[in-house]
């Protein structure tokens, strides 16, 4: 699920940068889109880790 959400985030942010904001530079689009995708991936991983840790604490 993380990977799919990351890929969708990349594409959506790329389109927003290109169509809505109007950024012409492909490199800037790439950097912004990849940053957003990596950010979403890290946030999802952190949330999963936190939920798993809470589950282990509840069993004790």
Buried (B, 14 or more C-beta within 10 A) or exposed (E): EBEEBBEEBBEEBBEBBBEEEEBEEEEEBEEBBBEBBEEBBEEBEEEEEEEEEEEEEEEE
